[in-house]
């Protein structure tokens, strides 16, 4: 029945796992070409050598059962929610519930091509630091609608970021947190959190680790001239990515049926398409382990996530059309900057354009997947921000 969370244990059957490995083994890798042999700067995408090595590792070393154990080491749940358009929607979430009466609910929202796995390192840090009796937060980490272990709106209704945000707010309402929670996210998760901060009273504060300016949000010459060397370099990287790394989003946004069907044909196609982002969007000085990338792609495969998840790219069409994306200008805003993320707003610009900005932290390491690359740093930022929010928003409640 709607509104009743049930404990969930992830287990891929032996037959599903065997079929998956057979598909990996039988999937063909394309021939050597000029482009896949000249990828040192990333301009042509992944190298053939990387894909060959990843395939061999997938078959000989990768241990999906170990990742299942890690996932199941934290409490997982499923809940059926009632959506006014889609009807009943099944949502998966991992959670750490506090026994404290004054615990602040935090909704952690992943992005594309991510999953709730991004937040497992942070959840493990919290479990080591606190007990249920001392944990200052209720930590809610869902699989976004039509991602991973969550369901969606079906095949007769198009998922949108607005619908996804509504479902995420409904999750918090059904869990008893509708009176007040903090929304945190990066990538698509940051966009959903921004909508929550504007459209839903229950979202009391917003923390993001990706931020971009809307049309009309233009910094003054004084703010534009007040940039550090690191910020100038970050802007150069961001501008270069917009010129050379944005095509995937246009394909997702304009031909989701075609790309969804093609990438779903075999695991290596999925790995090539998604793995590229985990190579390009992370801090090149501290690359993610291949095992981490394979875990995410394997979860995508077992859950048929990719063809369902492409609603994230509607943002690309909005950006090209000059349509602004909602963001609160009144509720407390926190922003964590990682130097190799693509979207970026310098400190002086953020302070000038967002009068509600109460926390801005710039880190020396990390990229687009902040929770996965630098879990301790992001967790520290969120804890500091929530401490400020607790005093300013929840005081007296």
QUIHU-V573410 format. One record per run of one state. SS is the DSSP state (@ for helix, = for strand, . for the rest). FROM is the first residue (numbers start at 1). TO is the last residue. If there is no record, write none. Layout:
[[SS;FROM;TO] [SS;FROM;TO]]
This chain:
[[.;1;5] [=;6;7] [.;8;13] [@;14;26] [.;27;33] [@;34;37] [.;38;47] [@;48;60] [.;61;63] [@;64;72] [.;73;75] [=;76;83] [.;84;86] [=;87;96] [.;97;103] [=;104;109] [.;110;115] [@;116;129] [.;130;136] [=;137;142] [.;143;160] [@;161;174] [.;175;180] [=;181;185] [.;186;187] [@;188;199] [.;200;202] [=;203;208] [.;209;220] [@;221;224] [.;225;228] [@;229;244] [.;245;246] [@;247;254] [.;255;255] [@;256;263] [.;264;266] [@;267;280] [.;281;283] [@;284;286] [.;287;289] [@;290;303] [.;304;304] [@;305;308] [.;309;309] [@;310;320] [.;321;331] [=;332;337] [.;338;339] [=;340;340] [.;341;346] [@;347;353] [.;354;356] [=;357;362] [.;363;366] [=;367;367] [.;368;369] [@;370;373] [.;374;374] [@;375;392] [.;393;397]]
